[in-house]
Amino acid sequence: MEDVRDRVAFVTGGASGIGLGIAKALLDASAKVAIADLRPDHLEEAKRTLAAHDNRILAVEVDVTDREAMARAAEAVDAAFGRVDILVNNAGVGIEGPLAEASYADWDFGIGVNLGGVINGLMTFVPRIRAGGRGGHVVNTASLAGMVQMPSFMAIYAAAKAGVIALTEAMRGDLAQNDIGCTVLCPGPVRSRIHEFGRNRPARFQASEAFAAAADRLGRREVSALWMEPEEVGRMVLNAILANELYVITHGEWRGAVQARHDQIMAATPTAVNPDLIASLMPKD
């Protein structure tokens, strides 16, 4: 995609943090942006922040784990702007807690938003992008937590984010057949509200006592001045869309940890190969 001017973007988790940074970058490049978010107060704040782009933004309240709501959101964007060209599956929750005390609801919440929300976005919007016939782009937000070995209290989050990375890598060739690019965003610390996820947890995903306590502690965490500004991440994502780059990795501080993980994988991988084995796994016409 050489230009996003007048293209239509749908950004989940778009009313704050990274999502808002991406929305700003797209708007500054003259795209039309539907900002989707679970929090109506965040949407109102985002509309005030983006008032200069008022005629090119649409605020949509939606829970990305609700497939019917996502379909309604798509219809609302179609009615306001026309068919979506750029899908940004950014909504996420920074769930953490003692793994041994995790409940099914804790798992369902963490996986349901961080991986399931991406899947719901893809299932809702990619057929529409294909039908538009003019190509497009998909951005899936993962995390550096999906690329390095994480402590056990981050297991649910890391598992979901690693899944997003693998999904994006696997879908790239399929989307390319319809001139749709794709990018996986792997951010490190960014000045956002992801630590406030406990306030956004639907009642059907009732937290275990241990994870509720962890969410309360995390919700009081101070955002450091050392963390990256969302607008910088937004510009990185815009550039990746324009260049059809597969990976956006925001921080170099974890480069050594990424390298160490891959070194362990390579050390465990046998060197003896039979080229016919791989051929035997390929689909036959």
N, C-alpha and C positions, 0 to 999 in steps of 0.2 A: 504494500500500500504506500504509494508515493506521497499522498496528501490526505489529511483527514478533514479538510474543509467541507462543511455541509454534510459530512458523514454523521450517522446517528449511533451514539454509544449508550450502552446500558451498564452501569457500574453498581455492583452490589457492595454493601458496606460503604456507600459513597458519601455519607453525610459527615464523616469525620476521618481523621488520621490519613492513612495511605489512600483510601478510596477517594477522599476529598482532594488530596494532592493530585491524584490521577485525573479526576474530574476537572480541576483547574487547568492542568496542562492541556487537556483536550479542548476545553473551552477557549483557552488562549490561542489555540491553533485553529479556531473557527469551526469546531465540531458542535453538534447538538448533543446534549447529554441528559439522559434520564438517570437521576440519582436515586437509587433504591436503598432503603435502610429500614431496619426494624423499629428504630426510635423516632417517634414523631417530633420530639423536642430537638433532636439532632438535625432532622430535616428542616425544621424552621430556622435553626441557626445557620445551616448551610445556605438556605435561600437568602438570608440576610448577607452572608459573606459574599455570595455570588450575584448580588443584586445587579451589578453592571452587565451581567449576561442574562438578564431575566427572560428575554424572549427566546433563549436557546437552552433553557433548563426545564426539566420536569421532575418534580419530587414525587416519589412513589413509595408508600409505606408497604413493606413486604417482608415476610419471614421466608428465608431461602430454603428452609426445610419443608415448606408448605407448597406442594407442587401445583395445586389449584390456584393458589395466590400468585405463583410465578406466571402461570398462564394468563391470569387476569392482568398482571403487570405488563406482559408482552402486548396484550391487546390495547392497553392504555397508551403505550409508547407508539404503536402503529397508528392509533387515532390522532395523536398529537404531532408526531414527527415523520411517520412512515416507518418502513421496515428497518430494523437494527442492522448495522454493519459491523460494529465493534462491541464485543461482549467482554466485560471485565468481571470475572468471578473472584471478587475480593473479600467478601464477607467472611469473617473468621472469629473464633473465640480462643483466647489464650488459656485454655483449661489446663490445670495442673492439680496435683494432690498425691497422697500416698497410694501407690499402685495396688498394694495389698488390700486396701480398703475401698477400691473403686467398685461402684455398683453398675449394673447394666445400664441404668439411666445416665450415669456419668459417661460411659462409653457411647451410648446412643447420642447424647448431646454433642460430645466432642467430634465423633466421626460424622454425625448427621449434619453439622454445620460446616466443618472444615473440609470434608471430602464430599459428603452428600449434597451440600449446597452447590459445589462445583458441578457435580453430575446433573443436578436439577437445572442449573443454568444452561449447561450444554444441551440437555434434552429439550429444553424449552426454546432456546434461541438458535442453535446451529441449523436446524431444518429451515428456519425462517431466513437465515443468512444465505444458505444454499439456494433457496427459492428466489432470493433477490437477484441472483445471477450476476452480481458485480463484485464478487469477492468480499473480503473482509478480514477480520482478525479476532482472535480469542486470546485473552490474557487470563491465566489462572494464578492466583496468589498462593504460593506455598510458604516456605520459610527455610532459612539456613538450618533450622532444627531438623529438617528432613534430609539433610546432607551430611550430618555429623553424628557421632554417637552421643546420645543424650542421657541424662540421669533418669532413673526410673520414674520420678515424680512428673516427668514430662512425656511419659510413654504414649498416652492417648494423643496428645498434640502432635508428637513426632511421627507416629504411625500414620495419622491422617495426612500430614504434610508430605511425607515420603510418597504416599499414594498419589497426591496431586502431581508431584514431579514425574513419577512413572507414567501416569495417565497422559500428561501433556507431551512427554517424549513419544509415547506410542501413537497418539492421535495426529501427530504432525503430518505424516505422509498421507493419511486419509483426507485431511482437510485441504492439503495442497492440490488435490485433484479438482477442487472447486475454487482455486485461487484464494483460499482462506489461510492466512498465516497463523501461527500461534507462538505464545511466549509463556514461560513460567517465571514468575517473580519470586525470588528467594531473599526476602529482606532479613536484616539483622535488626538491632534496636532502632526503632523509629518513634518519634514523638507522636503517639496516637492514644486512643482510648481502649485498646484491646484488653488492657488490664481491668476494665470495668465490666467484663463480660457477665459477671454474676448478676448484674442488674437487668440483663437482656435474656435471661434463661427462661424459656417458656415453662409453664407449670407442668406440662406433660413430661418434662425431663427433670423431675425433682431431684435435687442434689443429695448425695449421701452426706452424712454429718461431717465426715473428714474433708470432702471436696467443698462443701459449703464454707467450712472454716478457712480452707486454703483460698477460696475465691474472695472471702472477706479481707484476708490479709493482703492479697494481691491488689484488691481494689483501692487500698490505701497507699500503694506504692507511689513514690514521687517520680515524675518523669524527668530524667536528667537532661541538662543542657548539652551533654555530650552526644545525645542521640540525634540521628539524622532528621532533618525536617521533611515532612511529607511532600512538600512541593518539589524537593530535589528528587525524591523517588518518582514523583509524577513525571518529571522531565525525562528520567531514565526510561520509564515505561513508554512514553511517547516516542522516543528515539528508537526503542526496540520494535515498536509497531511499524514505524516507517522503514526500518531496515530488515524487518522480519527476523529478528534475532530470537533464538530459542530460549536463552537464559538471560535473566537480569539478576545479578548478585550484587547486593548493595554495599557489603562490607568485606574488607580484606583481612580483618582481624581473625577470622576463622579459617583462613587459607591453610594454615598448618594442620588444623583438625580435619579438614576435608582431605588433605593429602595423606594424612596418617590413616584415615579410614580406607582410602583407595589402596594404599600400600599393603594394608592387611588383606584386603580382598585379592589383590594381585598375587601376594605371597601364598595364598591358599588355593589359587587357581592352577591346575595342572598345566604343564607345558606340552604334553603329548596330545595331538589332535588327529582326528579322522575327518577329513573334509566331506566325506560322503554322509556322515552322520547328520550334519546340518541340512544337507540337501534332502535327506529322507523325511525331514519334518515339514518341508514346505508343501503348501496345498498343490494338489494335482488338478490340471484342467479336466 
